[in-house]
Amino acid sequence: MKLKGKRIAIFVEKLYNEFEFWYPYYRFKEEGAEVKVVAPNIEVYYGKNGGLPVKPDLTSKEIDTKDFDAVFIPGGYCPDHLRTHKSVTDFVRKMYEEGKVVASICHGAWVLVSAKITKGKKITSTISIKDDVINSGAEFIDKEVVIDGNIITSRTPDDLPFMLPEIIKKLSS
């Protein structure tokens, strides 16, 4: 129960990666964190493989950084939708500026790019958005997990066993 008393926002949008959402969702809960699912709207969202519906607890317009210790952005195609919502990118930017944990995996780095928090940072993501990460001013590192200050990033679902312990360690220190 290393995360007892910690609150984590995990974003979702249509076509999210099921592994990159559900594995962290339950792993954080297992460690005692209160996990809130956040999306631009209250509706049912489906993963990119067509299954596993999820309905958010809150919208990105009604959340406040003072209520959270971390934000987690899964991949799939949901980050491409999330990044178009100012309420999402503003929340992520404020979390970063307040020194709170900002974590993304796979295409999730697109949200970090749109939140304008990647310049001068070491970031990883899925290789298909490597150019976007570099063009945002970040240094792309092709590694299971990359930590730069309060930003923690990973590449694919296979990296979750490396990423999640780092997030848990950062939040419990």
C-alpha positions in Angstrom: 0.0 0.0 0.0 2.8 2.4 -0.9 0.4 4.8 -2.5 -2.2 5.1 0.2 -3.5 8.6 0.3 -2.3 9.4 -3.3 -4.7 10.4 -6.0 -4.0 9.7 -9.7 -5.9 10.9 -12.7 -5.8 8.5 -15.6 -7.0 9.9 -18.9 -9.1 8.1 -21.5 -10.6 8.9 -24.9 -11.8 6.8 -27.8 -9.5 4.1 -29.2 -7.3 3.9 -26.0 -4.8 1.1 -25.7 -6.5 -1.4 -23.3 -3.2 -2.7 -21.8 -1.8 0.8 -21.2 -5.0 1.9 -19.4 -6.2 -1.1 -17.4 -2.8 -2.4 -16.2 -1.8 0.9 -14.6 -5.4 1.5 -13.4 -5.4 -1.7 -11.3 -1.7 -1.6 -10.4 -2.1 1.9 -8.8 -5.3 0.7 -7.0 -3.4 -2.3 -5.8 -0.9 0.0 -4.1 -3.6 1.9 -2.4 -4.0 4.9 -4.7 -7.4 6.5 -5.4 -7.6 6.4 -9.2 -10.0 8.7 -11.1 -10.7 8.1 -14.8 -10.9 11.5 -16.6 -12.0 12.3 -20.1 -13.2 15.3 -22.1 -16.8 14.1 -21.8 -18.9 11.7 -19.7 -19.6 8.9 -22.2 -18.5 5.4 -22.7 -15.1 5.0 -24.4 -13.9 1.9 -26.2 -10.4 0.6 -26.6 -8.7 0.4 -30.0 -9.4 -3.3 -30.1 -13.1 -2.7 -29.9 -13.7 -4.0 -26.4 -13.5 -3.1 -22.7 -15.7 0.0 -22.4 -14.8 2.5 -19.7 -16.9 5.4 -18.4 -15.0 8.3 -16.8 -15.5 9.5 -13.2 -14.9 13.2 -14.1 -14.4 15.4 -17.1 -11.2 17.3 -17.8 -13.1 20.5 -17.4 -14.0 19.8 -13.8 -10.7 18.6 -12.4 -8.2 20.6 -10.4 -4.5 19.9 -10.0 -4.7 20.5 -6.2 -6.8 17.2 -6.1 -4.1 15.0 -7.7 -0.6 13.8 -7.1 -0.1 12.3 -10.6 -1.5 12.1 -14.1 -1.1 9.0 -16.4 -1.8 9.2 -20.1 -2.2 5.8 -21.9 -1.5 5.4 -25.6 -3.4 3.9 -28.4 -5.1 6.6 -30.5 -6.7 8.3 -27.5 -3.8 10.9 -27.1 -4.5 12.2 -30.6 -8.0 13.0 -29.4 -7.0 14.1 -25.9 -4.5 16.7 -27.2 -7.2 18.6 -29.0 -8.9 19.6 -25.7 -7.4 22.7 -24.0 -8.7 21.4 -20.6 -6.5 18.3 -20.9 -3.3 20.1 -22.0 -3.8 22.8 -19.4 -4.2 20.2 -16.7 -1.1 18.3 -17.8 0.9 21.5 -18.0 -0.1 22.7 -14.5 0.6 19.2 -13.1 4.1 19.5 -14.6 4.6 23.1 -13.4 3.6 22.1 -9.8 6.2 19.3 -9.8 3.7 16.5 -9.8 4.2 13.2 -11.6 3.3 13.4 -15.3 3.5 10.0 -16.9 2.8 8.9 -20.5 3.3 5.8 -22.5 3.3 5.1 -26.3 1.4 7.8 -28.2 0.7 9.5 -24.8 3.7 11.7 -25.4 1.6 13.6 -28.0 -0.3 15.1 -25.0 3.0 16.2 -23.4 4.0 17.8 -26.7 0.7 19.7 -27.0 1.0 20.7 -23.3 4.3 22.3 -24.3 6.3 20.6 -21.5 8.8 18.6 -23.6 11.3 21.2 -24.6 14.8 20.4 -23.3 13.5 17.1 -21.7 14.5 13.5 -22.2 11.4 11.7 -23.5 10.5 8.3 -24.9 7.4 7.1 -26.8 6.4 4.8 -29.5 8.9 5.1 -32.4 6.1 6.3 -34.7 6.0 9.7 -33.0 9.7 10.0 -32.5 9.9 12.9 -35.0 7.1 14.8 -33.2 8.9 14.4 -29.8 12.2 15.7 -31.3 10.5 18.5 -33.2 9.0 19.6 -29.8 12.5 20.3 -28.6 12.9 17.0 -26.6 15.7 14.5 -26.7 14.3 11.2 -27.8 15.7 8.2 -25.8 14.7 4.7 -27.0 14.5 3.0 -23.7 11.9 1.1 -21.6 11.4 4.0 -19.2 12.9 7.5 -19.2 12.7 9.8 -16.2 13.4 13.5 -16.5 12.4 15.3 -13.3 8.8 14.7 -12.7 8.1 13.4 -16.3 8.1 9.6 -16.7 7.7 8.1 -20.1 7.7 4.6 -21.8 7.3 3.2 -25.2 4.9 0.3 -25.4 2.8 -2.1 -23.2 5.9 -4.3 -22.9 7.6 -1.5 -20.9 4.8 -1.3 -18.2 6.7 -3.7 -15.9 9.6 -1.2 -15.9 7.6 2.0 -15.9 5.0 1.4 -13.1 7.6 0.6 -10.4 9.3 3.9 -11.2 6.0 5.8 -10.9 5.2 4.1 -7.6 8.7 4.8 -6.3 8.4 8.5 -7.3 5.0 8.9 -5.7 5.9 7.1 -2.5 9.2 9.0 -1.9 
